[in-house]
Amino acid sequence: MIALLPSMLLLVGAGITWAARHRSDRLTWGVATAFALLAWLSVLATLPALPTEFALSAWRPTSLFASRLEISLDRPAWGILYSMATALLGILLTAVARPAGGAAGSRVIMLAYTGLAMVAVMAG
C-alpha cells in the first residue's frame, strides 16, 4: 500500500487545489507545491521497502483470469517515480518566477497527470 502513497497524495492535492481555485494564486501555488513536496518525500520513504507489491484484485475463477491487477514497485520503477516527482516539484517551484505563473487549473492538471502517470508506471 505504501507504493500508492505518492500518487494518492498528488491526486488529493489536485482535488484540494481544484477546490481552492477561486482563491488567490498564492494559495493554490502553496497547496500544489506542498502536496508535490509531500509526494516527493513519500517517494523517498518508499526506498527502504523495495521491492513491494500490492494486489488490487484477485479475479475469480483463476482458470479464466490468469493475470491479476497489481501495483508493483521495484528499483527501476522507483527511479522513474523519483524523477517524475522531482520534475513536478521543480516545475511548481519555478512557476512563481515566470511572468505568467500559471492558473490553478494548470496546477491541478500537473498534479493529477503526474499522480496517474505514477500509477501507470507501477502497473504490472
N, C-alpha and C positions, 0 to 999 in steps of 0.2 A: 504493500500500500504506500510505502514511502516513495516509490518510484513515481506515483501520480501527484505527489505534493507540489512540485514546481508548476505543473500545468494547471492544477486546481487553483493555486494562488493567482496565477495570471488570469484565469477565467473569472474568478471572484473580483479581482482588481478591475477587469474590464467592465464588469457589471456595476461596480461602485462608481467608476469613472463615468460610465454612461448615465447613472442616476444623478450625478453631480454636474452634468454637462451645462446646465443653465447658470451655474455659479461662476465665480471668477476663474480665469485661466490658470492663475497661480495654484488654486486648489486642485483643479483637475491634473495639472502637471505634478503636483506634490503627491497626490494619491497614486497616479500611474507610476511615478518613479519609486515610491515606497514599495509598491507591490512587485515591481521589477527587481528591486534590491532584495526583497524577501525571497523571491523565486531564485535569484542568483545564489543567495546564501543557502537555500534549501538544496540546490543542485550540488553545492559543495558538501553539504551534510550527507548526501546520499553516497558519497565516495567510499566510506568505510563499509557500507552494507552491500557492496558489489560482489558478485552478481546477484540480482534479485529478480524474482518473477512473481507475477500476480495474475491468477486466472480469473477472468471476469465472468465466465460461464462455462459450465460443463454440459454440452449438448447430449441429449438422450434420444434415442438409443445410440450407443457408441458405434454400432455396426454401420449406421447410416452417416454419422457425423464423426469422422476420424480426427479432424483437427479441432482444437479448442481456440476460443477467443482469449488471448492472453496479452499481457503487457510485460515485456522483459527488458531489463536494463543491465547491459554488460559494459565493459570498458570502452569499446568503440562508440557505442551509443551515448555513454556518459560524456565523452569528449565532444560529440556533436551537440548535446544538450547544453554543455558548459559554454560552447562557442555561441550558441543561439541566445542564451541568457546574457552573455557578455555583450553581444552586439546590440540587443534590445536595450540594455542599460546604458550603453554608450550613446545610442541614438536619442534616448529620452533625456539624458543628462546634457547633451549638447543642443537639444532643441530650443532651450531657453535663449541661447546666444544667436540663433538665426533671426533674420528680420521678420519673417512670418513664422512665428514659433509653432504653428500648427494648432488646429482646433481640437476640441475634446474628442470629436468623432474619430480623428486620425489616431489619437492615443488609444482609444477603445479598440480600433481595428488592429493596431500594432500588438496590444496585449492579447487579444483573442486569437489572432493569427499565430502568434508565437506559441501560445498555450496549446492550440490544436496541432500545430506542427510538432511540438514535443511529444504529444500522444502518438502521432503518426510515426515518428522515429522509433518509439518504443514498441509499436505494434508488431507482434511476432507471429 
